[in-house]
Amino acid sequence: MGHLWLIGCTTLLLTTIACDSAVAQSTSSGLKQQYDAAFQETMRKPADLDVLFRFASLATQIGDLEGAVSALERMLLVDSDLPRVRLELGVLYYRLGSYEAARTYLGSALQSPALPGDVRRKAEEYLARIEQRASLSSLSGEAFLGWRYQSNANLGPATSRVLLFGQPANLNQAGIGTADWGVVSSFQLRHRWDFGEQDNSALETQFAAYANRQFQLSAANVSLLDLTTGPRFQIAAERFENVSLRPFLTGGYVWVNDTPYYGSWGGGLEGGALLADGLRNDTVLVFRRQNNQDTSYLPANSQFRGTSLAANTVVQYEIAPALTLYAIANAQRFYADIAPWQSYGLLGVGGGFAFRFPDPLFGTGLPWTINFSASEQWWRYDQPDPAVDPGTMRLQDDTILTLLLAVPFDERTTFSLSVGRFVRGATVPNYAFENNSVMFGVNWRF
């Protein structure tokens, strides 16, 4: 008997995992016809592993998880020593919410003496998910440590020629764009308190911290803390598998050169929806009040005190397990309290792709990822700045390009290398700059 099903097992696994959050609401007529034909074939050949596997794969794609489960269980009746099939059954039962059945199949897959490494890792991952769901409270997070070179670390203009009260002036040397290396670190902690319902509703809290330390330009040192918390609810569950809303409160603090820059508080609404099989949208609306106070280091800092309204939306489409495309749009409106020339509106668009490919060096079984993104954003300030050029309206446009390679060492540890370019054009030369950067580091998840 042929075992073509074994060759396709990875494809079925990726299809199963990619659909973890939802069942497709509609399928093409061609796929449905293939599904019907495969079902009839299982009636004629109930003990053929290739036939059963094909039906299970098609059943998973159209959302007939019970049918896929039935076919895979029949495969085990024919041959009980199939750890990959046991893994598939564990994942499918997990998606169906039958966590004890999922635990049984995943545990039996781990007991196989000749268990492939990728099957072991995935079974352990889903067992950990089950344990998290069994507990109302779950905690996860990640930490990053890296080194970054920037051709213009302080984001200063290329020359000393700037404007002051509308007249040419010379900027001191410290203000000109300067290259520098620095250390970059970040830390994120996520807590989830499950409400104990069957609709995945929970209280979600995220804490984030970031800090960079330049080797020479301490004025470019930035530190921040941010806390966001709010309940997530699934809505329209009777019509859609995965649509959620999350109102939230947020607060944070930012330091520049180890000097207080501003504290902030606010709130917003986050929404997520699976629009179609492989197509997802996430949108966030945020109101934030920031309190900038004058200090000896930043004597005019209060000019930037005000209120911002922001919206960000991301549409993501998984063409195949190896390739995901995404598009981004954002808008922001900032109202300064006492300096109307610091008030502005911003619009931005962007997009990119993530391409995953097999590990070519280390044999970990974990895919490497190349991620490319490009974005353009436009700023328009409400009034000219009288201290810079009272006769010129300040307009800016940003072009931001990033290319990243992510190399996982194991399920938790990933090395990343990224290169970027940031170009700002401006009607006022004081604000125009270019910055090229290279960053590498290690990310650890827990």
C-alpha positions in Angstrom: 0.0 0.0 0.0 1.4 3.4 -0.9 1.9 6.1 1.8 1.5 9.3 -0.2 -0.4 10.6 2.9 2.9 10.8 4.7 4.4 13.2 2.2 1.4 15.5 2.5 1.2 15.3 6.3 3.2 18.5 6.8 0.8 20.3 4.4 -2.2 19.1 6.4 -0.5 20.2 9.7 0.2 23.7 8.3 -3.4 24.0 7.1 -4.7 22.9 10.5 -2.5 25.3 12.4 -3.2 28.2 10.0 -6.9 27.8 10.6 -6.6 27.5 14.4 -8.5 30.7 15.0 -11.4 30.2 12.7 -13.3 27.9 10.3 -13.7 29.1 6.8 -17.2 30.5 6.2 -17.3 29.7 2.5 -15.5 27.5 0.1 -15.2 27.4 -3.7 -17.4 25.0 -5.6 -14.3 23.3 -7.0 -13.0 22.5 -3.5 -16.5 21.2 -2.5 -16.6 19.0 -5.5 -13.2 17.5 -4.6 -14.4 17.0 -1.0 -17.5 15.2 -2.2 -15.5 13.0 -4.5 -13.0 12.2 -1.8 -15.8 11.2 0.5 -17.2 8.8 -2.0 -13.7 7.3 -2.5 -13.5 6.6 1.3 -16.7 4.6 1.0 -15.2 2.5 -1.7 -11.8 2.1 -0.1 -12.3 2.5 3.7 -8.9 1.0 4.6 -6.7 3.0 2.1 -4.5 5.4 4.0 -3.9 7.6 1.0 -7.6 8.0 0.3 -8.4 8.7 4.0 -5.6 11.2 4.3 -6.8 13.1 1.1 -10.3 13.3 2.5 -9.0 14.5 5.9 -7.0 17.2 4.2 -10.0 18.4 2.1 -12.3 18.2 5.1 -10.0 20.4 7.1 -9.8 23.0 4.3 -13.6 23.3 4.0 -14.2 23.4 7.8 -15.6 19.9 8.3 -13.4 19.2 11.3 -15.6 16.3 12.5 -15.2 14.6 9.1 -11.4 15.1 9.2 -11.3 13.6 12.7 -13.3 10.5 11.6 -11.0 9.9 8.7 -7.9 10.2 10.8 -9.2 7.9 13.5 -9.9 5.3 10.8 -6.3 5.6 9.7 -5.3 4.7 13.2 -7.5 1.6 13.0 -5.5 0.5 9.9 -2.1 1.4 11.4 -1.8 2.5 15.0 1.8 3.5 14.8 1.3 6.9 13.1 2.5 9.7 15.5 1.9 12.4 12.9 -1.8 11.4 12.6 -2.1 11.4 16.3 -0.7 14.9 16.3 -3.2 16.0 13.7 -6.1 14.5 15.8 -4.8 16.4 18.8 -4.8 19.7 16.9 -8.2 19.1 15.5 -9.7 18.2 18.8 -8.1 21.3 20.3 -9.8 23.4 17.6 -13.1 21.7 18.4 -12.7 22.6 22.1 -12.4 18.9 23.2 -9.2 19.5 25.3 -9.2 16.2 27.1 -9.4 14.3 23.8 -6.7 16.6 22.4 -4.5 15.9 25.4 -4.9 12.1 25.0 -3.8 12.1 21.3 -1.0 14.6 21.8 0.3 12.6 24.8 0.2 9.3 22.8 2.1 11.0 19.9 4.9 11.9 22.4 5.1 8.3 23.5 6.2 7.1 20.0 9.8 5.7 20.1 10.6 7.1 16.6 9.0 10.5 17.0 10.2 13.1 14.5 11.5 16.3 16.0 8.9 18.5 14.3 6.1 16.4 15.6 7.5 16.4 19.1 7.8 20.2 19.2 4.3 20.8 17.8 2.7 18.3 20.2 4.5 20.0 23.2 3.3 23.4 21.9 -0.3 22.3 21.8 -0.1 20.6 25.2 1.2 23.8 26.6 -1.8 25.7 25.1 -4.2 23.2 26.7 -2.6 23.7 30.1 -3.0 27.5 29.6 -6.6 27.1 28.8 -7.1 24.8 31.8 -5.9 27.6 34.0 -7.9 30.8 34.1 -4.7 32.8 34.5 -1.9 32.6 32.0 1.3 34.6 31.6 3.6 34.9 28.6 6.2 37.3 27.3 9.3 38.0 25.4 12.6 39.8 25.8 15.0 41.2 23.1 18.6 42.4 23.3 20.5 43.7 20.3 23.0 46.1 18.9 22.2 48.8 16.3 24.3 51.0 14.0 22.7 54.2 12.7 24.2 56.6 10.2 22.1 59.4 11.8 21.4 58.3 15.4 20.1 61.7 16.5 18.0 62.2 13.3 19.7 65.6 12.7 19.9 67.4 9.3 22.8 66.6 7.0 24.3 70.1 7.2 24.5 73.0 9.7 22.4 75.2 7.4 19.0 75.7 9.0 16.4 78.4 9.5 15.8 80.6 12.6 13.0 83.2 12.5 12.9 82.7 8.8 16.6 83.6 8.3 19.5 81.3 7.4 21.4 80.2 10.5 24.1 77.7 11.5 23.3 74.8 13.7 25.9 73.8 16.3 27.9 70.6 15.6 26.0 68.6 18.2 22.7 69.0 16.3 24.0 67.7 12.9 23.2 64.1 12.0 25.8 61.9 13.5 26.5 58.1 13.2 26.6 55.9 16.3 26.3 52.4 17.7 24.0 51.6 20.5 22.4 48.8 22.5 18.7 48.1 22.2 16.5 46.2 24.6 12.8 45.5 25.0 10.6 43.5 27.3 6.9 42.5 26.9 4.7 40.8 29.4 1.2 39.6 28.7 -1.3 38.3 31.2 -4.7 36.8 30.3 -7.5 36.1 32.8 -10.1 33.9 31.2 -13.7 34.6 32.2 -14.5 30.9 32.0 -16.9 31.2 29.1 -16.8 29.2 25.9 -16.3 32.3 23.7 -12.7 33.1 24.6 -13.6 36.2 26.4 -10.9 37.3 28.8 -9.2 40.3 30.5 -5.9 41.0 28.6 -3.1 43.1 30.0 0.2 44.0 28.3 3.2 45.6 29.8 6.0 46.9 27.5 9.4 48.4 28.3 12.0 49.7 25.8 15.4 51.3 26.2 18.3 52.1 23.9 21.7 53.4 25.0 24.0 55.0 22.5 27.7 54.7 22.8 28.4 58.4 22.1 25.1 60.4 21.6 23.4 60.3 25.0 20.9 62.8 23.7 19.5 60.0 21.5 18.8 57.7 24.5 15.1 56.8 24.8 13.3 54.8 27.5 9.6 54.1 27.8 7.1 52.1 29.8 3.6 51.3 28.7 0.7 49.5 30.2 -2.6 48.5 28.5 -5.5 46.5 29.9 -9.0 45.7 28.9 -11.5 42.9 28.3 -11.8 41.0 25.0 -15.2 39.8 23.9 -16.2 37.7 20.9 -19.2 39.2 19.1 -21.7 37.8 16.5 -20.5 34.3 17.4 -23.7 32.8 15.9 -22.6 34.2 12.5 -18.8 34.5 12.6 -16.2 32.3 14.1 -13.6 34.9 15.0 -14.7 38.5 15.5 -13.6 40.2 18.7 -13.7 43.6 20.3 -11.5 44.9 23.1 -12.0 48.2 24.8 -8.9 49.2 26.8 -7.2 51.7 29.0 -3.6 52.7 28.6 -0.9 54.7 30.3 2.8 55.2 29.9 5.9 57.3 30.4 8.8 58.4 28.2 12.3 59.6 29.0 14.9 61.2 26.6 18.5 61.3 27.7 17.3 59.9 31.1 15.2 63.1 31.5 11.4 63.0 31.8 9.8 63.7 28.4 6.1 63.1 29.0 3.6 60.9 30.8 0.4 59.8 29.1 -2.9 58.2 29.7 -5.8 57.3 27.4 -8.0 54.5 26.0 -9.2 53.0 22.9 -10.9 50.1 21.1 -9.2 47.1 19.3 -11.1 44.9 16.9 -10.1 41.8 15.0 -12.0 39.8 12.4 -11.3 36.8 10.1 -12.8 38.1 6.8 -12.3 35.0 4.8 -10.1 31.9 4.9 -6.5 33.3 5.4 -7.7 36.9 5.3 -7.7 38.8 8.6 -8.1 42.4 9.7 -7.0 44.0 13.0 -7.9 47.7 13.7 -7.0 49.8 16.7 -8.4 53.3 17.7 -6.6 55.2 20.4 -7.1 58.4 22.4 -4.1 59.5 24.3 -3.4 62.5 26.5 0.3 63.4 26.9 1.6 65.7 29.6 4.9 67.3 28.6 6.5 69.5 31.3 9.4 71.9 30.9 12.7 70.8 32.4 16.2 72.2 32.6 17.2 69.8 29.7 14.1 70.5 27.7 13.0 74.1 28.5 10.4 74.3 25.7 9.0 70.8 26.2 5.5 72.1 27.2 4.9 73.1 23.6 4.3 69.4 22.9 1.7 68.9 25.6 -1.6 67.9 24.1 -4.1 65.2 22.9 -3.7 62.7 20.1 -6.3 60.6 18.3 -4.9 57.7 16.2 -6.2 54.8 14.1 -4.3 51.9 12.7 -5.5 49.0 10.5 -3.7 46.0 9.2 -5.1 43.5 6.6 -3.2 40.3 6.4 -3.6 37.6 3.8 -1.9 34.2 3.9 -1.5 33.1 0.3 0.1 29.8 1.4 1.7 28.6 4.6 5.0 29.9 3.3 3.9 33.4 2.2 1.8 36.1 3.9 1.1 39.5 2.5 -0.1 42.5 4.5 -1.2 46.1 4.0 -1.2 48.9 6.6 -3.0 52.2 6.9 -2.8 54.7 9.7 -4.0 58.2 10.6 -3.3 60.5 13.5 -4.4 63.9 14.7 -2.5 65.8 17.4 -3.8 68.9 19.1 -1.2 70.9 21.1 -2.4 72.8 24.1 -0.4 76.0 23.9 1.6 75.9 20.6 -0.8 75.5 17.6 2.3 75.2 15.3 3.0 71.8 17.0 -0.5 70.5 16.0 -0.5 68.2 13.0 -2.4 65.6 11.0 -0.7 62.5 9.7 -1.7 59.9 7.1 0.3 56.8 6.2 0.1 53.6 4.1 2.3 50.7 3.8 2.7 47.0 3.1 5.0 44.1 2.9 5.4 40.3 3.0 6.6 37.5 5.3 8.2 34.6 3.5 9.0 31.4 5.4 11.4 28.7 4.2 13.0 25.6 5.5 16.1 25.9 7.8 19.0 25.6 5.4 21.8 25.2 8.0 21.0 23.9 11.4 18.4 21.2 10.8 16.1 22.5 13.5 13.0 21.8 11.5 11.9 25.4 12.3 11.4 27.7 9.3 13.4 30.9 8.7 11.5 34.1 7.9 12.3 37.0 5.6 10.1 40.0 6.3 10.0 43.1 4.1 8.0 46.2 4.8 7.7 49.6 3.1 5.6 52.6 4.3 5.0 56.2 3.4 3.5 58.8 5.6 2.7 62.5 5.2 2.6 65.2 7.9 0.9 68.5 7.7 1.2 71.0 10.6 -1.5 73.5 11.4 0.6 76.7 11.4 4.2 77.7 10.6 6.5 77.7 13.6 7.3 81.4 14.3 10.7 80.6 15.8 11.8 78.6 12.8 10.1 80.2 9.7 6.9 82.2 10.2 6.3 82.2 6.4 6.6 78.5 5.6 4.0 75.9 6.4 5.7 72.8 7.7 5.0 69.7 5.6 6.9 66.4 5.9 6.9 63.1 4.1 8.6 59.9 5.4 9.7 56.9 3.5 10.6 53.9 5.7 12.0 50.6 4.4 12.9 47.5 6.5 14.2 44.1 5.6 14.5 41.5 8.4 15.8 37.9 8.6 14.6 35.8 11.6 16.5 32.6 12.4 15.0 30.4 15.2 17.4 28.4 17.3 14.5 26.6 19.0 10.8 27.2 19.8 11.7 30.1 22.1 14.9 31.7 20.9 15.3 33.6 17.7 18.2 35.5 16.2 17.3 38.4 13.9 19.2 40.7 11.5 17.5 43.7 10.1 18.5 46.6 7.8 16.5 49.8 7.4 16.3 53.2 5.7 14.4 56.2 6.9 14.2 59.3 4.7 12.3 62.4 5.7 11.7 65.3 3.3 10.5 68.6 4.7 9.6 72.1 3.5 11.7 73.4 6.4 15.3 72.1 6.1 15.6 71.9 9.9 13.6 68.7 9.9 14.8 66.8 6.8 17.2 63.9 7.4 18.3 60.4 6.2 19.1 57.5 8.4 20.4 54.0 7.5 20.5 51.4 10.2 21.6 47.8 10.8 20.5 45.8 13.9 21.1 42.3 15.1 20.0 40.6 18.3 18.3 37.7 20.1 14.7 37.4 21.1 13.6 35.0 23.8 9.9 34.0 24.4 8.5 32.5 27.6 
